[in-house]
Amino acid sequence: MNRSYVFLANGFEEIEALTVVDVMRRAGLEVQTVSINKDNNVIGAHGVTVVADTNIYAANFEDAEWLIAPGGMPGSQNLHECKKLNDILSAHFKKDGKIAAICAAPALVLSPLGILDGKEATCYPGMENHFRKEVIQKVAHVVKDGNVITANGPATATMFALTIVADTLGKTIAQEIGSGMLCYCQPVNIYL
């Protein structure tokens, strides 16, 4: 497995970002947090400061497994405005790389890049008007369409993370990780 990356901008939704990192690491996946700031310090939407593992200017994303964008405001807008991140996501998508986004990020980060065109996707309620018309909007907690996974908000962060694990390591591993966390999301098929 290649390393995956969770991108953090000031104003990121802490639950969405850190749950994904935690669940992926529980599954034995290598994942790093990436600050889009010039340094590694990032302040979440609710005042939680995180020291990211690296920053966007120091890391190499060419062999990435997953590129993941948490939501939160103004975090999603800050991710959207980062040209370097847009270039990284677009290049990864063009080579059929795996991309995941939750909350406002599917609408504000992925959709403007055309990554969701022709795909089913979900986002935080009320952000749908930011989807391009080519997106097939779904009202759902988590949606997987090809190599892209989207989710609708903080309450679904664990389900979102377990779906990434299931796509990478299989449904059985995702169920084992979920059970160990006392997370019995029903139906279990949500993971794939």
Beta strands, then each sheet from edge to edge (+ up, - down):
strand 1: 4-8
strand 2: 31-35
strand 3: 41-43
strand 4: 49-51
strand 5: 54-55
strand 6: 66-69
strand 7: 98-102
strand 8: 120-121
strand 9: 136-137
strand 10: 142-145
strand 11: 148-151
sheet 1: 5+ 2+ 1+ 6+ 7+ 11+ 10-
sheet 2: 3+ 4-
sheet 3: 8+ 9+
end
